[in-house]
Amino acid sequence: MKSRTKVVVIGGGIAGCSTLYHLTQEGWTDVVLVERNELTSGTTWHSAAQVTNFGMNQTMVGLKSHSIRLYKELAEDPDYPINYHHGDGGIRLANTEAQMQGYHHFTSMALGMDVEFEVIDAEECARRHPLISTENLIGGLWDPMDGDIDPAQLCQALARRARKAGAEVYRNTPVTALTQHGDDTWTVHTEHGDIDCDIVVNACGYRVNEVGAMMGVHHPVASMEHQYFLTEEIPSIRDAGHRMPLLRCPISDYYCRQEKNGLLLGFYEQDCKTWGMDGIDPNFVNALCPDDLDRVTDVLEGAFARMPALMEVGVHTIVNGPITYTIDGAPLVGPIPGKRNAFCIIGLRAGLGEGGGHGWLLAQQIVHGEACYDTWCLDPRRFTGHANVELTALKAIEDYQNEFRFHFPHEHRPAGRPAKTTPLTPVMAAEGAEFTVVNGWERVEYIKPSAEFSPTLSFDFDETFDLVAAEVVNVQNGVGLAEVNGFNRIEITGADRHAFLDRMFCGTVTRREGRVGLGYLLNHHGMVKAEATIANLSASDRGPDRLWYGSAAASEFHDMDWLTQHVRADEDVQLRSLTNDQTILVLAGPKARDVLSACTRGDWSVAAFPWLSVRECFVGIAPATVMGVSFSGELAYEIHVPNASLYAAYLALQQAGDAHGLKLFGARAVESMRMEKSFLHWKADLITEFDPFETGLDRFVKLDKGDFIGRDALLTRQVEGPRKKLVALQIEATQQPAHPGASLMRGEQVVGTITSGDWGHRTGLNLAHGFVDPKLAEIGAEMELVSCGHRVRATVISPSPYDPGFERMRQ
């Protein structure tokens, strides 16, 4: 066994084997995989192993398409062919028009990844799968590439190719401990000796937290018992002359695929069960849980109704084994939060079907720092301090119970809530607030007209439309108050703080005391990594000279990791998170200055406190830090308040606002207003697939300011020219907004992808952002949006259709 290598991958299932193979494909061959038992002895061996193209976003579709291409290549390898039923086709059923509408959206989204789905009616579903009944069925989504694969053969084929490239695999080699050294390298301690390495990868399936504990971390991954059974031979399958398509049924919570001349039938029962919560037997290897068919009786009845042939056939094998889930059902693939040179590829509930793509994207991140796609939907840092064992288990149960039911826009499922609150959460609830969830925080979405109000789940504009419009109009003409909790806030101190940030940002960051600036951070490939505001605060009784780095709530762990990793040993720079200590109250509208002046001392006139200023003060008796910034396009103030004083500040603002008609507003109103200003959202419009010039951030880039992260790569990219350009669009539709991921087309050619969209209530326009071919980025260029089965005109317009001169926010 080697004593030194570049990467050690821990775990010999699909996640580990795929990562090892793809590391060799990226050029790193001095890599090792260690497995406590035999390859595929965990969840992989009993996987139903379905391989589909369907995904909830373009990154998921892209990685699944890679899996399919890779598996097809492996199956056709003349030296080591494997069993892969490729292209049997698969149907996702639907019994509501809303589900069918969603399938149309996912079809549009997939077009941008060169994947073609088809939405079919009930009769066509039955024609393609003659075993099903059309009772209570409207139609379905057809994936022509759907199929299934042999799990053990797949992993052995990947390991074989990795070995041929120079990698090594050590079976029956349990890891006993992990030690990280001062230079961030690792020692992997095993029962057969130690291996020193630069990088460690946790690919341990349901034993993920056994290895996590060796690093001093806990991963939000929980296991669920999952049952399927294999039927005896079904004559109609035997005599069909072709393989039956796969079937996934959100109506009755089951799936099935052909297995020999029978069926493999799997269940996602409502009376489901977590597994391994109190530890896992060390001897649980190539093992299963006890059968418990009583739990799936209701699901089975639904399957019988949909497929009457099942009532005439026996069962010869029952499988009940653990599969892993995360808080949102998507895997954790990427850097481990708070650790250096440590990665994970875990929580792969559909590991066999997706594992080829997950290992591909992880290997790219390890070798190159980023993948070809933006991987935020998989990033382990998307969950922060709230992601404990209990929350993970509750969300795993909920996701399991809804396995084939996709999330609708603005759908907020109830399990595990509330995870993060502020002193104002019950106050806002008493005012009628409906809450959305942002990084676990309960954030006001809008104010309900009654406790019973419940909008329809749909891809159309819903019953909140007029409510949001009224909140926007109040902000436009009067004054509104909103709570923005969870906003990422990092205090930066030290003599070298300005020089440090100058190196991190691609543009000029103001050093003037009492001023605020906006800027962008790039990765080493010159792509957009992060967006942040920087506020310069002078020394006071609240702290020394310092900077406040502020960014999206979801970026809490992501941005701290990025900044921490780039502080040099010889720099006097200290970073301290204030994210969970303070909350923002946003005061917005033309009467905002009057309200602020009524409850604080000092001069808040335009001359004394212009736009992009920052000042410490008291709001009533509450200490506060006020910034003159706006995400709405109106005159606005961000009032940052310690949570202990938040209620006091709220009461002071409410009392001062009574005379000016102050009303609450929520995140839905903010989204509408930011679209009218063409302000961008991190990980919606701002992603690592594009550079700042492609994203329209030219004014924030200063190539002549000296060295900064990504500068050299950006200079090279400038010569090559843009691949896409982010534009503002007007959508000629009134029924629904443009949904992220939807395709923009000219004729039969995909020319762009929507990143965000909403109705602009001040402009009366249906607005969107999207990346389009550069030749279509000119004002007035027309294309068509494929919107839930319909094609509607989309026209490029000038950015910031509301108040393009930015006069209202400076007033």
BELTATA-V730672 format. One record per pair of residues at least 12 apart in sequence whose C-alpha atoms are under 10 Angstrom apart, sorted by the first residue. I is the first residue (numbers start at 1). J is the second residue. Records with the same first field share a line. If there is no record, write none. Layout:
I=J  J
This chain:
1=32  168  169  170  192  193  194  195
2=30  31  32  168  170  193  194  195  196
3=187  188  193  194  195  196  197
4=30  31  32  187  188  194  195  196  197  198
5=29  30  31  32  167  168  195  196  197  198  199
6=28  29  30  31  32  185  186  195  196  197  198  199  200
7=20  23  28  29  30  31  32  33  167  186  195  196  197  198  199  200  201  341  342  366
8=20  30  31  32  33  34  168  169  186  187  188  195  196  197  198  199  200  201  202  342
9=31  32  33  34  35  169  188  199  200  201  202  203  204  343  344  345
10=32  33  34  35  36  170  173  174  175  188  200  201  202  203  204  205  208  211  344
11=33  34  35  36  37  38  39  40  41  42  171  173  174  175  201  202  203  204  205  207  208  211  345
12=33  34  35  36  37  38  39  40  41  42  44  155  156  159  169  170  171  203  204  205
13=35  38  39  40  41  42  43  44  45  151  152  154  155  156  203  204  205  351  352  355
14=39  40  42  43  44  45  151  152  154  155  156  158  159  203  204  205  345  348  351  352  353  354  355  356  358  359
15=40  44  155  202  203  204  205  333  344  345  346  347  348  351  352  354  355  356  357  358  359  360  362
16=33  34  35  39  40  155  158  159  201  202  203  204  205  344  345  346  355  359
17=33  39  40  154  155  156  157  158  159  160  161  162  169  203  355  356  359
18=67  154  155  157  158  159  162  203  345  352  355  356  357  358  359  360  362  363
19=33  158  159  162  201  203  344  345  355  356  357  358  359  360  361  362  363  364  366
20=32  33  158  159  161  162  163  167  168  169  201  359  360  362  363
21=33  155  157  158  159  160  161  162  163  164  165  167  356  359  360  363
22=158  161  162  356  357  358  359  360  361  362  363  364
23=162  165  167  359  360  361  362  363  364  365  366  367
24=161  162  163  164  165  166  167  363
25=161  162  165  360  363  364
26=360  363  364  366  367  368
27=165  363  367
28=165  166  167  363  366  367
29=162  163  164  165  166  167  168
30=165  166  167  168  197
31=162  163  165  166  167  168  169  197  199
32=162  163  166  167  168  169  170  195  197  200
33=159  162  167  168  169  170  171  173  201  203
34=168  169  170  171  172  173  174  175  188  190
35=169  170  171  172  173  174  175  203  204
36=170  171  172  173  174  175  176  190  191  204  282  285
37=170  171  172  173  174  283  285  286
38=170  171  172  173  285  286
39=152  155  156  159  169  170  171  172  286
40=151  152  153  154  155  156  285  286
41=152  284  285  286  287
42=204  205  206  207  284  285  286  287  288  321  322  323
43=151  204  205  206  285  286  287  288  321  322  323  324  348  349  351  352
44=150  151  152  155  205  286  321  322  323  350  351  352
45=150  151  152  153  155  286  287  321  352
46=150  151  152  228  286  287  288  319  320  321  322  323
47=149  150  151  152  226  228  319  321  322  323  349  350  351  352  353
48=148  149  150  151  227  228  229  255  256  257  259  264  265  266  319  350  351  352  353
49=84  147  148  149  150  151  350  351  352  353  354
50=84  85  90  146  147  148  149  150  151  246  256  257  350  351  352  353  354
51=64  65  67  68  71  84  85  86  87  90  145  146  147  148  149  246  350  351  352  353  354  355
52=64  65  67  68  86  87  89  90  143  144  145  146  147  148  246  350  353  354
53=65  66  67  68  90  110  115  116  117  143  144  145  146  147  353  354
54=90  92  106  107  110  115  117  141  142  143  145  146
55=106  109  110  354  406
56=106  109  110  330  377  406  407  741
57=106  109  110  377  740  741  742
58=106  109  110  111  112  113  373  374  377  740  741  742  753
59=110  113  357  361  372  373  374  375  376  377  378  741
60=110  113  330  354  357  358  373  375  377  378
61=106  109  110  111  112  113  114  115  354  357
62=110  112  113  114  115  354  357  372  373
63=353  354  355  356  357  358  359  360  361  373
64=353  354  355  356  357  358
65=113  114  115  145  353  354  356  357
66=354  355  356  357  358  360  361
67=352  353  354  355  356  357  358  359  360
68=84  86  87  145  146  147  148  353  354  356  357
69=86  356  357
70=158  356  357
71=83  84  85  86  148  149  154  157  158  353  356
72=84  85  86  87  149
74=153  154  157  158  161
75=149  153  154  157
77=157
80=153  156  157  160  161
81=153  154  157
82=149  150  151  152  153  154  156  157
83=148  149  150  151  152  153  154
84=147  148  149  150  151  153  154
85=145  146  147  148  149  150  243  258
86=144  145  146  147  148  149
87=143  144  145  146  147  148  243  245
88=143  144  145  146  147  148  242  243  244  245  246  257  258
89=128  129  142  143  144  145  146  147  243  244  245  246  247
90=125  128  129  140  141  142  143  144  145  146  147  244  245  246  247  248  256  257
91=117  118  119  120  125  128  129  139  140  141  142  143  144  146  245  246  247  248  249  255
92=119  120  125  139  140  141  142  143  246  247  248  249  250  251  255  404  405
93=119  120  121  122  125  137  138  139  140  141  142  247  248  249  250  251  252  404
94=121  122  136  137  138  139  140  141  248  249  250  251  405
95=122  134  135  136  137  138  139  140  249  250  251
96=136  137  138  139  251
97=138  139  458
98=408  456  457  458  459  460
99=138  139  140  141  250  405  406  408  457  458  459
100=119  120  121  138  139  140  141  788  789
101=119  458  459  460  787  788  789
102=141  406  407  408  409  458  459  788  789
103=117  118  119  120  139  140  141  142  406  788  789
104=117  118  119  120  140  141  742  786  787  788  789  790
105=459  738  739  740  741  742  743  786  787  788  789  790
106=118  119  141  741  742  743  787  788  789
107=119  141  142  143  741  742  743  786  787  788  789
108=739  741  742  743  744  745  750  753  785  786  787  788  789  790
109=739  740  741  742  743  744  753  754  786  787  788
110=741  742  743
111=741  742  743  744  745  749  750  753  786
112=741  742  743  744  745  749  750  751  752  753  754
113=741  743  750  753
114=750
115=143  144  145
116=142  143  144  145
117=141  142  143  144  145
118=140  141  142  143  144
119=139  140  141  142  143  789
120=138  139  140  141  142
121=134  137  138  139  140  141
122=134  135  136  137  138  139  140
123=137  138  139
124=139  140  142
125=137  138  139  140  141  142  245  247
126=139
128=142  244  245
129=243  244  245  246  247  307
130=236  237  240  244  245  307
131=236  237  244  306  307  308  309  310
132=247  303  304  305  306  307  308  309
133=304  305  306  307  308
134=305  306  307
135=305  306
136=251  306
137=251  306
140=247  248  249
141=248
142=245  246  247
143=245  246
144=245
145=245
146=245  246  247  353
147=243  244  245  246  257  258  353
148=246  257  258  259  352  353
149=352  353
150=352
151=351  352  353
152=352
154=352  356
155=352  355  356
158=356
170=192
172=190  191  192
173=189  190  191  192  193
174=189  190  191  192
175=188  189  190  191  192  193  194  210  211  214
176=188  189  190  191  192  193  194  210  211  214
177=189  190  191  194  210  211  213  214  215
178=190  194  195  196  200  211  212  213  214  215  216
179=196  214  215
180=196  197  198  199  200  215  339  340  341  342
183=198  340
184=197  198  199  339  340  341  342
185=197  198  199  200  340  341  342
186=198  199  200  340  341  342
187=199  200
188=200  214
197=341
198=340  341  342
199=340  341  342  343  366
200=340  341  342  343  344  366
201=333  334  335  336  341  342  343  344  345  346  362  366
202=333  336  342  343  344  345  346
203=333  343  344  345  346  347  348  359
204=344  345  346  347
205=221  222  223  322  323  324  325  345  346  347  348  349  351
206=221  222  223  224  275  276  280  322  323  324  325  346  347  348
207=221  222  223  276  279  280  282  324  346
208=220  221  222  324  344  345  346  347
209=221  222  279  346
210=279  280
212=336  344
215=336  339  342
216=339
217=336  337  338  339
218=336  337  387  388  389
219=326  332  336  337  344  346  347  380  383  387  388  389  392
220=325  326  327  328  332  346  347  380  383  384  386  387  388  389  390  391  392  393  396
221=324  325  326  327  329  331  332  346  347  348  387  388  389  391  392  393  395  396
222=274  275  276  277  322  323  324  325  326  327  347  389  390  391  392  393  394  395  396  397
223=273  274  275  276  277  321  322  323  324  325  326  347  349  392  393  396  397
224=272  273  274  275  276  277  320  321  322  323  324  325  349  393  396  397  400
225=268  272  273  274  275  276  288  289  290  291  292  319  320  321  322  323  324  400
226=266  267  268  269  272  273  274  275  288  289  291  292  319  320  321  322  323  324  400
227=265  266  267  268  269  272  288  289  290  291  292  293  295  296  318  319  320  321  322  323
228=254  255  256  264  265  266  267  268  291  293  296  317  318  319  320  321
229=256  263  264  265  266  267  293  315  316  317  318  319  320
230=256  257  258  259  260  262  263  264  265  266  314  315  316  317  318  319
231=258  259  260  261  262  263  264  265  310  313  314  315  316  317  318
232=259  260  261  262  263  264  310  312  313  314  315  316  317
233=259  260  261  262  263  313  314  315  316
234=258  260  261  262  263  309  310  312  313  314
235=261  262  309  313
236=261  262  309
237=258  259  260  261  262  263
238=260  261  262
239=261
240=261
243=257  258  259  260  261
244=256  257  258  259  261  262  263
245=257  258
246=258  263  264
247=265
248=266  403  404
249=267  268  302  303  306  403  404  405
250=268  401  402  403  404  405  406
251=299  302  303  306  404  405
252=267  268  269  298  299  300  301  302  303  304  305  306  404
253=266  267  268  269  270  296  298  299  300  302  303  400  401  402  403  404  405
254=266  267  268  269  296  299  300  302  303  403  404
255=267  268  303  404
256=303
262=310  313  314  315
263=310  313  315
264=315  317  318
265=300  303  310  315  318
266=296  299  300  303  318  319  320
267=293  295  296  297  298  299  300  303  400  401  403
268=295  296  299  397  399  400  401  402  403  404
269=295  296  297  298  299  300  397  400  401  402  403
270=295  296  298  299  397  398  400  401  402
271=294  295  296  297  298  299  397  401
272=295  296  397  398  400  401
273=295  322  393  396  397  400
274=322  323  324  393  394  396  397
275=289  321  322  323  324  393
276=322
277=389  390  393
286=321
287=319  320  321  322
288=318  319  320  321  322
289=319  320  321  322
290=318  319  320  321
291=318  319  320  321
292=318  319  320
293=318  320
322=349
323=347  348  349  350  351
324=346  347  348  349  350  351  396  400
325=346  347  348  349  350  392  393  395  396  397  399  400
326=346  347  348  349  380  383  387  391  392  393  394  395  396  397  399
327=347  383  387  388  389  391  392  393  394  395  396  397  398  399  415  416
328=377  378  383  392  395  396  398  399
329=347  348  349  350  378  392  395  396  397  398  399  400  403
330=346  347  348  349  350  377  378  379  380  399
331=344  345  346  347  348  349  350  351  354  358  377  378  379  380
332=344  345  346  347  348  358  375  376  377  378  379  380  381  382  383
333=345  346  347  348  358  359  361  362  363  365  375  376  377  378  379  380  381
334=346  358  359  361  362  363  364  365  366  369  370  371  375  376  378  379  380  381
335=362  365  366  369  379  380  381  558  561
336=379  380  381  557  561
337=379  380  381  382  383  384  557  558  560  561
338=381  557  558  560  561  562  564  565
339=561  565
340=561  564  565
341=366
342=366
343=362  363  365  366  380
344=362  379  380
345=358  359  361  362  378  379  380
346=358  378  380
347=378
349=400
358=375  378
360=372
361=373  374  375  378
362=375  378
368=524  525
369=523  524  525
370=523  524  525  527  688  689
371=688  689
372=688  689
373=687  688  689  690
374=529  683  686  687  688  689  690
375=683  687  688  689
376=555  558  683  684  687  688
377=683
379=558
380=557  558
381=554  555  556  557  558  559  561
382=439  553  554  555  556  557  558
383=439  440  554  555  556  557  558
384=439  440  554  555  556  557  558
385=419  420  439  440  556  557  580
386=419  420  439  440  441
387=416  419  439  440
388=419
390=416
391=415  416  417  418  419
392=415  416
393=415  416
394=414  415  416  417
395=413  414  415  416  417
396=415  416
397=415
398=413  414  415  416
399=413  415
407=457  458
408=456  457  458  459
409=457  458  459  460  461  462  739
410=436  437  445  455  456  457  458  459  462  668
411=436  455  456  457  458
412=435  436  437
413=436  437
416=440
417=437  440  441  442
418=435  437  440  441  442
419=437  439  440  441  442
420=437  438  439  440  441  442  443  485  486  580
421=440  441  442  443  485  486  580
422=441  442  443  483  485  486  580  581  582  583  643  644  646  647
423=583  643  644  645  646  647  648
424=443  483  485  583  643  646  647  650
425=441  442  443  444  483  485
427=647  650
428=443  444  447  482  483  664
429=444  447  448  451
430=451
431=447  448  449  450  451  664
432=444  446  447  448  449  450  451  453
433=445  446  447  448  449  450  451  664  665  666
434=446  447  448  451  453  454  666
435=447  666  667
436=666  667  668
438=484  485  486  487  552  553  554
439=485  486  487  552  553  554  555  556
440=486  553  554
441=484  485  486  487  553  554
442=484  485  486
443=482  483  484  485  486  666  667
444=482  483  484  485  664  665  666  667  668
445=468  482  665  666  667  668  669  670  671
446=464  467  468  471  482  664  665  666  667  668  669  670
447=464  467  468  471  663  664  665  666  668
448=464  467  468
449=464  467
458=736
459=735  736  737  738  739  787  788
460=734  735  736  737  738  739  788
461=734  735  736  737  758  759
462=735  736
464=668
465=668  669  759  761
466=761
467=665  668  669
468=665  666  667  668  669  670  671  672  759  761
469=668  669  672  759  760  761  762
470=665  669  761
471=663  664  665  666  668  669  670  761
472=589  632  665  666  668  669  670  672  673  760  761  762
473=589  669  761  762
474=588  589  590  661  662  663  664  665
475=587  588  589  590  591  592  632  633  634  635  636  662  663  664  665  669  670  673
476=588  589  590  591  632  633  634  635  673  762  808
477=588  589  590  591  634
478=588  589  590  591  592  660  661  662  663
479=587  588  589  590  591  592  593  594  595  634  635  636  657  660  661  662  663  664  665
480=586  587  588  589  590  591  592  636  654  657  660  661  662  663  664  665  666
481=585  586  587  588  589  592  636  637  650  653  654  657  662  663  664  665  666
482=584  585  586  587  588  638  650  663  664  665  666  667  669  670
483=583  584  585  586  587  638  639  646  650  664  665  666  667
484=553  583  584  585  586  638  639  640  666  667
485=553  579  580  582  583  584  585  640  643
486=551  552  553  554  555  556  578  579  580  581  582  583  584
487=550  551  552  553  554  555  556  578  579  580  582  583  584  640
488=532  548  549  550  551  552  553  554  555  556  557  559  560  577  578  579  580  582  583
489=532  533  534  547  548  549  550  551  552  553  555  556  559  560  576  577  578  579  580  581  582  583
490=534  547  548  549  550  551  556  559  560  563  574  575  576  577  578  579
491=534  535  537  546  547  548  549  550  574  575  576  577  578  579
492=534  536  545  546  547  548  549  573  574  575  576  577
493=543  544  545  546  547  548  572  573  574  575  576
494=544  545  546  547  571  572  573  574  575
495=545  546  571  572  573  574
496=567  570  571  572  573  574
497=511  545  546  547  567  571  572  573  574  575
498=510  511  536  546  547  573
499=511  571  572  573
500=563  566  567  568  571  572  573  708
501=521  534  547  549  563  566  567  573  708
502=521  705  706  707  708  709
503=521  566  705  706  707  708  709  710  711
504=519  520  521  522  523  562  563  566  567  707  708  709  710
505=518  519  520  521  522  529  530  531  532  700  701  702  707  708  709  710  711
506=519  520  521  522  526  528  692  700  701  702  703  705  706  707  708  709  710  711  714
507=519  520  521  697  698  699  700  701  702  703  704  705  706  708
508=520  699  700  701  702  703  705
509=533  534  535  700
510=534  535  536
511=534  535  536  537  547
512=535  536  537  538  613
513=535  536  537  538  539  545  546  547  613  614  615
514=535  536  537  538  609  612  613  614  615  616  627
515=534  535  536  537  609  610  611  612  613  614  615  627  628
516=533  534  535  536  537  547  548  549  611  612  613  614  627  628  629
517=532  533  534  535  536  549  612  613  629
518=531  532  533  534  535  549  550  551  612  629  700
519=531  532  533  534  697  699  700  701
520=532  533  686  692  697  700  701
521=559  562  563  692  701  708  709  710
522=688  691  692  708  709  710  711  713  714
523=562  688  691  708  709  710  711  713  714
524=708  709  710  711  712  713  714
525=688  689  690  691  709  710  711  712  713  714  716  717
526=688  689  690  691  692  693  708  709  710  711  712  713  714  715  716  717
527=686  687  688  689  690  691  692  693  694  695  709  710  711  713  714  717
528=682  683  686  687  688  689  690  691  692  693  694  695  697  710
529=558  559  562  682  683  686  687  688  689  690  691  692  710
530=551  552  555  558  559  562  682  683  686  687  688
531=549  550  551  552  555  559  680  681  682  683  686
532=548  549  550  551  552  559  682
533=547  548  549  550  551  552  612  629
534=547  548  549  550  551
535=547  548  549  550  612  613  614  615  627
536=548  549  613  614  615
537=614  615  616  625
538=614  615  616
540=616
542=616  623
546=574
547=575
548=575  576  577  578
549=575  577  578
550=578  579
551=579  682
552=681  682  683
553=579  682
554=682  683
555=682  683
556=577  578  579  580
557=577
560=575  576  577
563=575
566=709
578=642
580=642  643
581=641  642  643  644
582=624  639  640  641  642  643  644  645  646
583=624  638  639  640  641  642  643  644  645  646
584=624  625  626  637  638  639  640  641  642  643  646
585=624  626  637  638  639  640  641  646  649  650  653
586=626  627  629  630  631  636  637  638  639  640  664  665
587=628  630  634  635  636  637  638  639  653  657  662  663  664  665
588=629  630  631  632  633  634  635  636  637  638  662  665  809
589=630  632  633  634  635  636  637  662  808  809
590=634  635  636  808  809  811
591=634  635  636  657  660  661  662
592=634  635  636  637  657  660  662
593=605  606  635  636  637  811
594=656  657  659  660
595=652  653  654  655  656  657  658  659  660  661  662
596=619  620  626  637  639  652  653  656  657
597=619  653  656
598=619  620  652  653  655  656  657  659
599=618  619  620  621  649  651  652  653  654  655  656  657
600=617  618  619  620  621  622  624  652  653  656
601=617  618  619  620
602=617  618
605=811
606=810  811
609=626  627  628
610=627  628  629  809  810  811
611=627  628  629  630  635  636  637  809  810  811
612=627  628  629  630  637  809  810
613=626  627  628  629  637
614=626  627  628  629  637  638  639
615=627  628  639
616=639  640
617=639
618=639  641  649
619=639  641  645  646  648  649  650  651  652  653
620=648  649  650  651  652  653  655  656
621=645  648  649  652
622=641  642  643  644  645  646  647  648  649  650  651  652
623=639  640  641  642  644  645  646  648  649
624=638  639  640  641  642  645  646  649
625=637  638  639  640  641  642
626=638  639  640  641
627=639  640
628=809  810
629=809  810
630=674  809  810
631=670  671  673  674  675  677  678  679  680  809
632=669  670  671  672  673  674  675  676  677  679  809
633=670  673  674  675  676  677  678  679  800  802  803  804  806  807  808  809  810
634=673  677  803  806  807  808  809  810  811
635=806  807  808  809  810  811
636=808  809  810  811
637=809
668=758
669=758  759  760  761
671=756  757  758  759  760
672=757  758  759  760  761  762  766  767
673=758  759  760  761  762  763  802
674=758  760  800  802
675=728  756  757  758  759  760  765  766  767  768  769  799  800  801  802
676=728  758  759  760  761  762  763  764  765  766  767  768  799  800  801  802  803  804
677=728  760  799  800  801  802  803  804  806
678=727  728  729  767  768  769  798  799  800  801  802  804
679=769  799  800
680=695  755  756  769
681=755  756
683=755
684=740  741  754  755  756  769  770
685=726  740  754  755  756  769  770  771
686=726  755
687=755
689=724
690=722  723  724  725  726  771
691=710  713  714  717  718  722  723  724  725
692=714  725  726
693=714  717  718  721  722  724  725  726
694=718  721  722  723  724  725  726  727  771  772  774
695=722  724  725  726  727  770  771
696=725  726  727  799
697=726
701=714
703=715
721=774
722=773  774
723=771  772  773  774  775
724=751  752  753  770  771  772  773  774  775  776  777
725=752  770  771  772  773  774  775  776  777  778
726=752  753  754  755  769  770  771  772  773  774  777
727=752  754  755  768  769  770  771  772  773  774  776  777  778  779  795  796  797  798  799
728=754  756  757  767  768  769  770  771  777  779  794  795  796  797  798  799  800  801
729=754  757  765  766  767  768  769  770  777  779  780  781  782  783  793  794  795  796  797  798  799
730=757  759  765  766  767  768  769  780  782  793  794  795  796  797  798  801
731=757  758  759  765  766  767  768  783  784  785  792  793  794  795  796
732=765  766  767  784  785  791  792  793  794  795
733=759  765  766  767  785  787  791  792  793  794
734=759  764  765  766
735=766
736=757  758  759  766  787  788
737=756  757  758  759  766  767  768  787
738=754  755  756  757  758  759  766  767  768  769  770  785  786  787  788  794
739=753  754  755  756  757  758  768  769  785  786  787  788
740=753  754  755  756  757  768  769  770
741=753  754  755  756  770
742=754  755  756  770  785  786  787  788
743=755  770  771  772  784  785  786  787  791
744=770  771  772  773  782  783  784  785  786  787  791  792  793  794
745=772  782  783  784  785  786  791  792  793  794
746=776  782  783  784  785
747=783  784
750=772  773  783  784  785  786
751=771  772  773  774  775  776  783  784  785
752=770  771  772  773  774  776  783  784  785
753=769  770  771  772  773  785  786
754=768  769  770  771  772  785  786
755=768  769  770  771
756=768  769  770
757=769  770
760=801  802
762=801  802  803
763=801  802  803
765=801  802
766=794
767=794  795  796  797  801
768=794  795  796  797
769=796  799
770=796
772=796
776=795  796
777=795  796  797
778=795  796  797  798
779=795  796  797  798  799
780=794  795  796  797  798
781=794  795  796  797
782=794  795  796  797
783=795  796
